[in-house]
Amino acid sequence: MTLDSLQRFGISVFEESGQDGLIFHIPGKQVFRSPKILSVEGDWSNAAFWLCAGALLPSGSKLTCTGLKLNSKQGDRAVVEILKRFGAEVHAENDSVTVSPAPLHSIEIDAENTPDLIPVLAAVASVAEGTTTVRNAGRLRIKESDRLLSTSTLLNSLGASVSETPDGLSITGREGLAGGVVQSFNDHRIAMTAAVISAACSAEVTIQNAEAVNKSYPNFFEDFLDLGGSLRKVE
């Protein structure tokens, strides 16, 4: 994505294969040239929470995210194909993606290139038939929280069946979760995952330190309300 942005502003970058991987050469004293008009594409990482929510809604519902570049270089656009593999109804066209609920089943997820998707995908897996396996997710242990620990703790607190592996998760789906009080671990993705999985809970979900969403999505709970969610602030 960085290389693409540089090229759009007229900067030349040359790459070659080295013994330890790719080597990038950027000649100095280049002149940046404005592309005049530049469209900033939507954020797939944040859109993924709503797209996963679409798979968890009651039958007959649907949720659409717009402003998304379908051939984006953002790795998290993989959420579209992963939700299809789960069995959700997914329709992508132009700059929008619509997700509708359908019977969900377990899959295997290689998280090497999309680690940030794992918390919310684990939420989907927690109500999918069978056992979903997440692997190559070891780097999640050094994010804002140990996201393998925080994700499993979050979902298990709500009645899910999630166990950790050294580099991933094993998630056995249930028909629905119970609800309860959960900790965000001061991690924005854990707080947003907690809000999304509430759609599959029979009782309300209370998120402690929910303001963690401010790191990447300050208006998250406003959008949650606009989409029909219900929430109240607990003093």
TORZARO-132475 format. One record per residue (C-alpha): residue number from 1; x, y, z; residue in one letter. Coordinates in pm, 1 decimal, decimal comma, always signed. Each point is the difference from the previous one (the first is absolute). Example, Ala and Ser with C-alpha at 12.3 -4.5 7.8 and 13.67 -1.06 7.14 Angstrom:
2
<r><num>1</num><px>+1230,0</px><py>-450,0</py><pz>+780,0</pz><residu>A</residu></r>
<r><num>2</num><px>+137,0</px><py>+344,0</py><pz>-66,0</pz><residu>S</residu></r>
//
This chain:
235
<r><num>1</num><px>+0,0</px><py>+0,0</py><pz>+0,0</pz><residu>M</residu></r>
<r><num>2</num><px>+290,4</px><py>+234,3</py><pz>+76,6</pz><residu>T</residu></r>
<r><num>3</num><px>+164,5</px><py>-76,7</py><pz>-333,9</pz><residu>L</residu></r>
<r><num>4</num><px>-328,2</px><py>+62,7</py><pz>-180,7</pz><residu>D</residu></r>
<r><num>5</num><px>-41,9</px><py>+336,2</py><pz>+172,5</pz><residu>S</residu></r>
<r><num>6</num><px>+354,5</px><py>+105,7</py><pz>-86,9</pz><residu>L</residu></r>
<r><num>7</num><px>-48,8</px><py>-94,9</py><pz>-363,0</pz><residu>Q</residu></r>
<r><num>8</num><px>-323,3</px><py>+201,8</py><pz>-18,4</pz><residu>R</residu></r>
<r><num>9</num><px>+201,9</px><py>+304,2</py><pz>+105,6</pz><residu>F</residu></r>
<r><num>10</num><px>+265,5</px><py>-65,0</py><pz>-264,5</pz><residu>G</residu></r>
<r><num>11</num><px>+267,7</px><py>-159,1</py><pz>+217,4</pz><residu>I</residu></r>
<r><num>12</num><px>+206,0</px><py>-284,4</py><pz>-147,8</pz><residu>S</residu></r>
<r><num>13</num><px>+84,9</px><py>-297,5</py><pz>+217,3</pz><residu>V</residu></r>
<r><num>14</num><px>+213,3</px><py>-287,1</py><pz>-126,7</pz><residu>F</residu></r>
<r><num>15</num><px>-3,8</px><py>-339,3</py><pz>+164,2</pz><residu>E</residu></r>
<r><num>16</num><px>+215,9</px><py>-307,8</py><pz>-22,4</pz><residu>E</residu></r>
<r><num>17</num><px>+24,6</px><py>-330,3</py><pz>+178,5</pz><residu>S</residu></r>
<r><num>18</num><px>+266,0</px><py>-20,0</py><pz>+265,2</pz><residu>G</residu></r>
<r><num>19</num><px>+129,7</px><py>-280,2</py><pz>+217,4</pz><residu>Q</residu></r>
<r><num>20</num><px>-231,1</px><py>+106,9</py><pz>+283,7</pz><residu>D</residu></r>
<r><num>21</num><px>-300,1</px><py>+98,5</py><pz>-213,9</pz><residu>G</residu></r>
<r><num>22</num><px>-97,0</px><py>+295,5</py><pz>-216,1</pz><residu>L</residu></r>
<r><num>23</num><px>+223,5</px><py>+307,3</py><pz>-15,4</pz><residu>I</residu></r>
<r><num>24</num><px>-149,2</px><py>+337,6</py><pz>-94,6</pz><residu>F</residu></r>
<r><num>25</num><px>+207,5</px><py>+277,8</py><pz>-159,4</pz><residu>H</residu></r>
<r><num>26</num><px>-148,7</px><py>+350,8</py><pz>+8,1</pz><residu>I</residu></r>
<r><num>27</num><px>+211,2</px><py>+259,3</py><pz>-188,2</pz><residu>P</residu></r>
<r><num>28</num><px>+34,8</px><py>+327,3</py><pz>+189,7</pz><residu>G</residu></r>
<r><num>29</num><px>-101,1</px><py>+352,1</py><pz>-108,1</pz><residu>K</residu></r>
<r><num>30</num><px>-305,3</px><py>-122,4</py><pz>-188,3</pz><residu>Q</residu></r>
<r><num>31</num><px>-284,2</px><py>+247,7</py><pz>-41,1</pz><residu>V</residu></r>
<r><num>32</num><px>-347,4</px><py>-86,5</py><pz>+124,2</pz><residu>F</residu></r>
<r><num>33</num><px>-270,9</px><py>+77,4</py><pz>-257,2</pz><residu>R</residu></r>
<r><num>34</num><px>-360,9</px><py>+36,8</py><pz>+108,5</pz><residu>S</residu></r>
<r><num>35</num><px>-247,0</px><py>-235,8</py><pz>-169,4</pz><residu>P</residu></r>
<r><num>36</num><px>-245,6</px><py>+295,0</py><pz>+25,5</pz><residu>K</residu></r>
<r><num>37</num><px>-299,1</px><py>-211,6</py><pz>+98,2</pz><residu>I</residu></r>
<r><num>38</num><px>+46,3</px><py>-289,6</py><pz>+237,6</pz><residu>L</residu></r>
<r><num>39</num><px>-271,2</px><py>-223,9</py><pz>+139,7</pz><residu>S</residu></r>
<r><num>40</num><px>+72,3</px><py>-146,9</py><pz>+342,1</pz><residu>V</residu></r>
<r><num>41</num><px>-142,9</px><py>-348,9</py><pz>+17,0</pz><residu>E</residu></r>
<r><num>42</num><px>-195,3</px><py>-136,6</py><pz>+293,7</pz><residu>G</residu></r>
<r><num>43</num><px>+160,3</px><py>-183,9</py><pz>+289,2</pz><residu>D</residu></r>
<r><num>44</num><px>-48,6</px><py>-375,0</py><pz>-37,0</pz><residu>W</residu></r>
<r><num>45</num><px>+125,4</px><py>-67,7</py><pz>+353,0</pz><residu>S</residu></r>
<r><num>46</num><px>-285,8</px><py>+194,7</py><pz>+158,1</pz><residu>N</residu></r>
<r><num>47</num><px>-254,3</px><py>-102,0</py><pz>-263,5</pz><residu>A</residu></r>
<r><num>48</num><px>+71,0</px><py>-362,4</py><pz>+91,6</pz><residu>A</residu></r>
<r><num>49</num><px>-179,0</px><py>+43,6</py><pz>+332,4</pz><residu>F</residu></r>
<r><num>50</num><px>-324,0</px><py>+100,9</py><pz>-169,8</pz><residu>W</residu></r>
<r><num>51</num><px>+32,3</px><py>-264,5</py><pz>-271,2</pz><residu>L</residu></r>
<r><num>52</num><px>+42,4</px><py>-267,2</py><pz>+268,3</pz><residu>C</residu></r>
<r><num>53</num><px>-296,0</px><py>+150,0</py><pz>+186,0</pz><residu>A</residu></r>
<r><num>54</num><px>-205,2</px><py>-55,4</py><pz>-315,6</pz><residu>G</residu></r>
<r><num>55</num><px>+67,3</px><py>-372,7</py><pz>+29,2</pz><residu>A</residu></r>
<r><num>56</num><px>-125,0</px><py>-0,5</py><pz>+361,8</pz><residu>L</residu></r>
<r><num>57</num><px>-324,8</px><py>+192,7</py><pz>-44,0</pz><residu>L</residu></r>
<r><num>58</num><px>-344,8</px><py>-163,0</py><pz>+17,8</pz><residu>P</residu></r>
<r><num>59</num><px>-123,7</px><py>-177,5</py><pz>-311,6</pz><residu>S</residu></r>
<r><num>60</num><px>-134,5</px><py>+238,8</py><pz>-262,0</pz><residu>G</residu></r>
<r><num>61</num><px>+241,4</px><py>+279,2</py><pz>+94,3</pz><residu>S</residu></r>
<r><num>62</num><px>+291,3</px><py>+136,3</py><pz>-200,3</pz><residu>K</residu></r>
<r><num>63</num><px>+277,3</px><py>+253,3</py><pz>+46,7</pz><residu>L</residu></r>
<r><num>64</num><px>+177,2</px><py>+197,6</py><pz>-272,3</pz><residu>T</residu></r>
<r><num>65</num><px>+331,9</px><py>+185,8</py><pz>+16,5</pz><residu>C</residu></r>
<r><num>66</num><px>+76,9</px><py>+251,0</py><pz>-274,8</pz><residu>T</residu></r>
<r><num>67</num><px>+313,1</px><py>+184,9</py><pz>-108,0</pz><residu>G</residu></r>
<r><num>68</num><px>+207,4</px><py>-316,4</py><pz>-19,0</pz><residu>L</residu></r>
<r><num>69</num><px>+247,1</px><py>-68,5</py><pz>-279,9</pz><residu>K</residu></r>
<r><num>70</num><px>-56,8</px><py>-362,0</py><pz>-94,1</pz><residu>L</residu></r>
<r><num>71</num><px>+349,5</px><py>-47,8</py><pz>-146,0</pz><residu>N</residu></r>
<r><num>72</num><px>+169,5</px><py>+191,9</py><pz>+280,9</pz><residu>S</residu></r>
<r><num>73</num><px>+351,8</px><py>-85,6</py><pz>+107,4</pz><residu>K</residu></r>
<r><num>74</num><px>-125,7</px><py>-5,6</py><pz>+360,7</pz><residu>Q</residu></r>
<r><num>75</num><px>+42,2</px><py>-355,0</py><pz>+122,7</pz><residu>G</residu></r>
<r><num>76</num><px>-316,0</px><py>+12,8</py><pz>+210,5</pz><residu>D</residu></r>
<r><num>77</num><px>-221,8</px><py>+0,1</py><pz>-308,5</pz><residu>R</residu></r>
<r><num>78</num><px>+45,0</px><py>-376,4</py><pz>+34,7</pz><residu>A</residu></r>
<r><num>79</num><px>-292,8</px><py>+17,9</py><pz>+243,9</pz><residu>V</residu></r>
<r><num>80</num><px>-232,2</px><py>-26,9</py><pz>-300,9</pz><residu>V</residu></r>
<r><num>81</num><px>+128,7</px><py>-340,5</py><pz>-107,8</pz><residu>E</residu></r>
<r><num>82</num><px>+32,1</px><py>-123,5</py><pz>+358,4</pz><residu>I</residu></r>
<r><num>83</num><px>-364,5</px><py>+82,7</py><pz>+75,6</pz><residu>L</residu></r>
<r><num>84</num><px>-100,9</px><py>-181,9</py><pz>-317,5</pz><residu>K</residu></r>
<r><num>85</num><px>+193,3</px><py>-303,6</py><pz>+122,4</pz><residu>R</residu></r>
<r><num>86</num><px>-185,9</px><py>+18,8</py><pz>+331,0</pz><residu>F</residu></r>
<r><num>87</num><px>-322,8</px><py>-25,8</py><pz>-201,1</pz><residu>G</residu></r>
<r><num>88</num><px>-126,8</px><py>+357,1</py><pz>+30,3</pz><residu>A</residu></r>
<r><num>89</num><px>-179,9</px><py>+158,5</py><pz>-294,3</pz><residu>E</residu></r>
<r><num>90</num><px>+240,8</px><py>+257,8</py><pz>-143,1</pz><residu>V</residu></r>
<r><num>91</num><px>-58,0</px><py>+226,7</py><pz>-299,2</pz><residu>H</residu></r>
<r><num>92</num><px>+274,0</px><py>+237,2</py><pz>-119,2</pz><residu>A</residu></r>
<r><num>93</num><px>-60,4</px><py>+254,9</py><pz>-274,2</pz><residu>E</residu></r>
<r><num>94</num><px>+161,2</px><py>+329,2</py><pz>-99,9</pz><residu>N</residu></r>
<r><num>95</num><px>+108,9</px><py>+154,7</py><pz>+330,7</pz><residu>D</residu></r>
<r><num>96</num><px>-230,9</px><py>-184,9</py><pz>+236,6</pz><residu>S</residu></r>
<r><num>97</num><px>-24,0</px><py>-334,4</py><pz>+178,6</pz><residu>V</residu></r>
<r><num>98</num><px>-323,4</px><py>-140,8</py><pz>+143,0</pz><residu>T</residu></r>
<r><num>99</num><px>-6,6</px><py>-285,9</py><pz>+249,2</pz><residu>V</residu></r>
<r><num>100</num><px>-309,7</px><py>-194,1</py><pz>+103,3</pz><residu>S</residu></r>
<r><num>101</num><px>-26,1</px><py>-280,5</py><pz>+255,6</pz><residu>P</residu></r>
<r><num>102</num><px>-6,9</px><py>-364,8</py><pz>-108,7</pz><residu>A</residu></r>
<r><num>103</num><px>+85,7</px><py>-328,9</py><pz>+173,5</pz><residu>P</residu></r>
<r><num>104</num><px>+365,8</px><py>+29,0</py><pz>+104,8</pz><residu>L</residu></r>
<r><num>105</num><px>+249,1</px><py>-286,3</py><pz>+9,1</pz><residu>H</residu></r>
<r><num>106</num><px>+356,5</px><py>-33,4</py><pz>+123,8</pz><residu>S</residu></r>
<r><num>107</num><px>+305,5</px><py>+70,5</py><pz>-214,1</pz><residu>I</residu></r>
<r><num>108</num><px>+378,1</px><py>+20,9</py><pz>+31,4</pz><residu>E</residu></r>
<r><num>109</num><px>+151,2</px><py>+348,7</py><pz>+3,3</pz><residu>I</residu></r>
<r><num>110</num><px>+363,8</px><py>+78,8</py><pz>-80,8</pz><residu>D</residu></r>
<r><num>111</num><px>+55,7</px><py>+334,2</py><pz>+173,9</pz><residu>A</residu></r>
<r><num>112</num><px>+351,0</px><py>+69,0</py><pz>-131,4</pz><residu>E</residu></r>
<r><num>113</num><px>-108,5</px><py>+289,6</py><pz>-223,5</pz><residu>N</residu></r>
<r><num>114</num><px>-316,0</px><py>+111,4</py><pz>+183,3</pz><residu>T</residu></r>
<r><num>115</num><px>+67,9</px><py>-18,6</py><pz>+375,8</pz><residu>P</residu></r>
<r><num>116</num><px>-216,2</px><py>+301,4</py><pz>+88,0</pz><residu>D</residu></r>
<r><num>117</num><px>-310,7</px><py>-180,3</py><pz>-125,7</pz><residu>L</residu></r>
<r><num>118</num><px>+32,1</px><py>-284,4</py><pz>+248,6</pz><residu>I</residu></r>
<r><num>119</num><px>-192,8</px><py>+140,8</py><pz>+300,8</pz><residu>P</residu></r>
<r><num>120</num><px>-316,6</px><py>+69,8</py><pz>-196,9</pz><residu>V</residu></r>
<r><num>121</num><px>+34,7</px><py>-313,7</py><pz>-216,3</pz><residu>L</residu></r>
<r><num>122</num><px>+31,5</px><py>-199,9</py><pz>+322,1</pz><residu>A</residu></r>
<r><num>123</num><px>-330,4</px><py>+155,1</py><pz>+106,0</pz><residu>A</residu></r>
<r><num>124</num><px>-160,6</px><py>-130,2</py><pz>-319,9</pz><residu>V</residu></r>
<r><num>125</num><px>+160,8</px><py>-341,4</py><pz>+55,6</pz><residu>A</residu></r>
<r><num>126</num><px>-140,9</px><py>-14,8</py><pz>+353,7</pz><residu>S</residu></r>
<r><num>127</num><px>-350,1</px><py>-50,6</py><pz>-142,6</pz><residu>V</residu></r>
<r><num>128</num><px>+95,6</px><py>-203,9</py><pz>-309,3</pz><residu>A</residu></r>
<r><num>129</num><px>-65,5</px><py>-373,8</py><pz>-5,0</pz><residu>E</residu></r>
<r><num>130</num><px>+313,1</px><py>-206,8</py><pz>+59,4</pz><residu>G</residu></r>
<r><num>131</num><px>+349,5</px><py>+96,4</py><pz>+112,2</pz><residu>T</residu></r>
<r><num>132</num><px>+185,5</px><py>+285,2</py><pz>-168,0</pz><residu>T</residu></r>
<r><num>133</num><px>+380,0</px><py>+0,8</py><pz>+15,1</pz><residu>T</residu></r>
<r><num>134</num><px>+207,7</px><py>+320,0</py><pz>-16,8</pz><residu>V</residu></r>
<r><num>135</num><px>+373,3</px><py>-38,1</py><pz>-66,5</pz><residu>R</residu></r>
<r><num>136</num><px>+302,4</px><py>+219,3</py><pz>-73,9</pz><residu>N</residu></r>
<r><num>137</num><px>-134,2</px><py>+265,9</py><pz>+237,5</pz><residu>A</residu></r>
<r><num>138</num><px>+289,8</px><py>+12,1</py><pz>+245,8</pz><residu>G</residu></r>
<r><num>139</num><px>+67,1</px><py>+368,7</py><pz>-63,1</pz><residu>R</residu></r>
<r><num>140</num><px>-335,5</px><py>+77,5</py><pz>+164,1</pz><residu>L</residu></r>
<r><num>141</num><px>+165,1</px><py>-58,0</py><pz>+337,2</pz><residu>R</residu></r>
<r><num>142</num><px>+189,3</px><py>+330,2</py><pz>-34,6</pz><residu>I</residu></r>
<r><num>143</num><px>-280,1</px><py>+232,3</py><pz>-111,9</pz><residu>K</residu></r>
<r><num>144</num><px>-181,8</px><py>+250,4</py><pz>+226,0</pz><residu>E</residu></r>
<r><num>145</num><px>-82,5</px><py>-308,0</py><pz>+204,1</pz><residu>S</residu></r>
<r><num>146</num><px>+92,9</px><py>-364,2</py><pz>-33,8</pz><residu>D</residu></r>
<r><num>147</num><px>-286,3</px><py>-38,9</py><pz>-245,7</pz><residu>R</residu></r>
<r><num>148</num><px>-4,3</px><py>-378,0</py><pz>+9,4</pz><residu>L</residu></r>
<r><num>149</num><px>-49,6</px><py>+19,3</py><pz>+376,5</pz><residu>L</residu></r>
<r><num>150</num><px>-236,8</px><py>+298,1</py><pz>-6,2</pz><residu>S</residu></r>
<r><num>151</num><px>-210,5</px><py>-141,4</py><pz>-283,4</pz><residu>T</residu></r>
<r><num>152</num><px>-38,8</px><py>-339,7</py><pz>+167,0</pz><residu>S</residu></r>
<r><num>153</num><px>-70,8</px><py>+161,7</py><pz>+338,2</pz><residu>T</residu></r>
<r><num>154</num><px>-258,7</px><py>+233,7</py><pz>-151,3</pz><residu>L</residu></r>
<r><num>155</num><px>-190,8</px><py>-272,3</py><pz>-183,3</pz><residu>L</residu></r>
<r><num>156</num><px>+21,7</px><py>-256,0</py><pz>+279,9</pz><residu>N</residu></r>
<r><num>157</num><px>-139,6</px><py>+262,3</py><pz>+240,8</pz><residu>S</residu></r>
<r><num>158</num><px>-308,2</px><py>+11,0</py><pz>-220,8</pz><residu>L</residu></r>
<r><num>159</num><px>-44,1</px><py>-377,3</py><pz>-10,4</pz><residu>G</residu></r>
<r><num>160</num><px>+210,8</px><py>-96,7</py><pz>-300,8</pz><residu>A</residu></r>
<r><num>161</num><px>+239,5</px><py>-294,5</py><pz>-23,0</pz><residu>S</residu></r>
<r><num>162</num><px>+343,0</px><py>+134,8</py><pz>-96,5</pz><residu>V</residu></r>
<r><num>163</num><px>+344,5</px><py>-135,7</py><pz>+83,1</pz><residu>S</residu></r>
<r><num>164</num><px>+341,7</px><py>+144,2</py><pz>-79,1</pz><residu>E</residu></r>
<r><num>165</num><px>+283,2</px><py>-166,1</py><pz>-185,7</pz><residu>T</residu></r>
<r><num>166</num><px>+354,9</px><py>+140,5</py><pz>-11,6</pz><residu>P</residu></r>
<r><num>167</num><px>-74,8</px><py>+184,0</py><pz>-324,1</pz><residu>D</residu></r>
<r><num>168</num><px>-376,2</px><py>-5,2</py><pz>-33,8</pz><residu>G</residu></r>
<r><num>169</num><px>-342,6</px><py>-97,9</py><pz>+125,5</pz><residu>L</residu></r>
<r><num>170</num><px>-234,9</px><py>-295,7</py><pz>-6,9</pz><residu>S</residu></r>
<r><num>171</num><px>-365,0</px><py>+105,9</py><pz>+5,6</pz><residu>I</residu></r>
<r><num>172</num><px>-290,6</px><py>-242,4</py><pz>+31,7</pz><residu>T</residu></r>
<r><num>173</num><px>-316,8</px><py>+172,2</py><pz>-108,0</pz><residu>G</residu></r>
<r><num>174</num><px>-323,1</px><py>+14,7</py><pz>+199,0</pz><residu>R</residu></r>
<r><num>175</num><px>-352,0</px><py>+94,3</py><pz>-104,9</pz><residu>E</residu></r>
<r><num>176</num><px>+25,5</px><py>+326,0</py><pz>+191,6</pz><residu>G</residu></r>
<r><num>177</num><px>+179,8</px><py>+165,2</py><pz>+288,0</pz><residu>L</residu></r>
<r><num>178</num><px>-131,1</px><py>+110,6</py><pz>+337,3</pz><residu>A</residu></r>
<r><num>179</num><px>+125,1</px><py>+356,5</py><pz>+47,9</pz><residu>G</residu></r>
<r><num>180</num><px>+164,1</px><py>+148,6</py><pz>+307,8</pz><residu>G</residu></r>
<r><num>181</num><px>+271,6</px><py>+239,7</py><pz>+113,0</pz><residu>V</residu></r>
<r><num>182</num><px>+323,5</px><py>+10,8</py><pz>-199,7</pz><residu>V</residu></r>
<r><num>183</num><px>+327,2</px><py>+192,2</py><pz>+13,1</pz><residu>Q</residu></r>
<r><num>184</num><px>+131,0</px><py>+179,7</py><pz>-307,9</pz><residu>S</residu></r>
<r><num>185</num><px>+361,1</px><py>-37,7</py><pz>+119,4</pz><residu>F</residu></r>
<r><num>186</num><px>+28,9</px><py>+363,7</py><pz>-116,5</pz><residu>N</residu></r>
<r><num>187</num><px>+17,2</px><py>-140,3</py><pz>-353,6</pz><residu>D</residu></r>
<r><num>188</num><px>-216,9</px><py>+165,2</py><pz>-264,9</pz><residu>H</residu></r>
<r><num>189</num><px>-49,2</px><py>-319,0</py><pz>-201,4</pz><residu>R</residu></r>
<r><num>190</num><px>-107,1</px><py>-196,4</py><pz>+305,6</pz><residu>I</residu></r>
<r><num>191</num><px>-252,1</px><py>+269,5</py><pz>+99,5</pz><residu>A</residu></r>
<r><num>192</num><px>-148,9</px><py>+6,7</py><pz>-351,6</pz><residu>M</residu></r>
<r><num>193</num><px>-10,1</px><py>-379,7</py><pz>-14,2</pz><residu>T</residu></r>
<r><num>194</num><px>-195,2</px><py>-3,5</py><pz>+326,7</pz><residu>A</residu></r>
<r><num>195</num><px>-258,0</px><py>+237,1</py><pz>-147,5</pz><residu>A</residu></r>
<r><num>196</num><px>-34,3</px><py>-205,5</py><pz>-317,9</pz><residu>V</residu></r>
<r><num>197</num><px>-43,3</px><py>-336,7</py><pz>+174,2</pz><residu>I</residu></r>
<r><num>198</num><px>-280,3</px><py>+145,7</py><pz>+211,7</pz><residu>S</residu></r>
<r><num>199</num><px>-218,1</px><py>-67,4</py><pz>-305,2</pz><residu>A</residu></r>
<r><num>200</num><px>+35,5</px><py>-372,5</py><pz>+74,9</pz><residu>A</residu></r>
<r><num>201</num><px>-58,0</px><py>+25,3</py><pz>+377,2</pz><residu>C</residu></r>
<r><num>202</num><px>-325,6</px><py>-71,3</py><pz>+182,3</pz><residu>S</residu></r>
<r><num>203</num><px>+74,0</px><py>+262,6</py><pz>+269,0</pz><residu>A</residu></r>
<r><num>204</num><px>+170,8</px><py>+336,9</py><pz>-7,5</pz><residu>E</residu></r>
<r><num>205</num><px>+375,1</px><py>+42,7</py><pz>-18,9</pz><residu>V</residu></r>
<r><num>206</num><px>+174,9</px><py>+250,6</py><pz>+227,0</pz><residu>T</residu></r>
<r><num>207</num><px>+338,3</px><py>+117,2</py><pz>-132,3</pz><residu>I</residu></r>
<r><num>208</num><px>+243,2</px><py>+137,9</py><pz>+255,6</pz><residu>Q</residu></r>
<r><num>209</num><px>+233,9</px><py>+271,7</py><pz>-131,0</pz><residu>N</residu></r>
<r><num>210</num><px>-202,6</px><py>+20,3</py><pz>-318,9</pz><residu>A</residu></r>
<r><num>211</num><px>+164,0</px><py>+335,4</py><pz>-79,1</pz><residu>E</residu></r>
<r><num>212</num><px>+293,7</px><py>-200,3</py><pz>-137,6</pz><residu>A</residu></r>
<r><num>213</num><px>-175,7</px><py>+29,0</py><pz>-339,4</pz><residu>V</residu></r>
<r><num>214</num><px>+123,0</px><py>+362,3</py><pz>-13,7</pz><residu>N</residu></r>
<r><num>215</num><px>+340,6</px><py>-118,6</py><pz>-119,0</pz><residu>K</residu></r>
<r><num>216</num><px>-122,5</px><py>-85,1</py><pz>-349,8</pz><residu>S</residu></r>
<r><num>217</num><px>-376,2</px><py>+62,8</py><pz>-18,3</pz><residu>Y</residu></r>
<r><num>218</num><px>-125,8</px><py>+276,5</py><pz>+233,1</pz><residu>P</residu></r>
<r><num>219</num><px>-350,5</px><py>-6,6</py><pz>-151,8</pz><residu>N</residu></r>
<r><num>220</num><px>-37,3</px><py>-376,4</py><pz>+24,6</pz><residu>F</residu></r>
<r><num>221</num><px>-282,2</px><py>+0,5</py><pz>+252,9</pz><residu>F</residu></r>
<r><num>222</num><px>-182,5</px><py>+279,1</py><pz>-183,8</pz><residu>E</residu></r>
<r><num>223</num><px>-0,6</px><py>-218,4</py><pz>-311,8</pz><residu>D</residu></r>
<r><num>224</num><px>-105,8</px><py>-295,3</py><pz>+216,5</pz><residu>F</residu></r>
<r><num>225</num><px>-308,6</px><py>+197,4</py><pz>+103,7</pz><residu>L</residu></r>
<r><num>226</num><px>-70,2</px><py>+119,3</py><pz>-355,2</pz><residu>D</residu></r>
<r><num>227</num><px>+0,8</px><py>-362,0</py><pz>-117,8</pz><residu>L</residu></r>
<r><num>228</num><px>-269,3</px><py>-92,9</py><pz>+251,6</pz><residu>G</residu></r>
<r><num>229</num><px>+207,8</px><py>-104,6</py><pz>+296,6</pz><residu>G</residu></r>
<r><num>230</num><px>-102,4</px><py>+84,0</py><pz>+354,1</pz><residu>S</residu></r>
<r><num>231</num><px>+238,6</px><py>+125,1</py><pz>+264,8</pz><residu>L</residu></r>
<r><num>232</num><px>+16,2</px><py>+199,9</py><pz>+320,5</pz><residu>R</residu></r>
<r><num>233</num><px>+287,1</px><py>+138,8</py><pz>+196,4</pz><residu>K</residu></r>
<r><num>234</num><px>+63,4</px><py>-168,2</py><pz>+334,5</pz><residu>V</residu></r>
<r><num>235</num><px>+127,8</px><py>+237,4</py><pz>+265,8</pz><residu>E</residu></r>
//
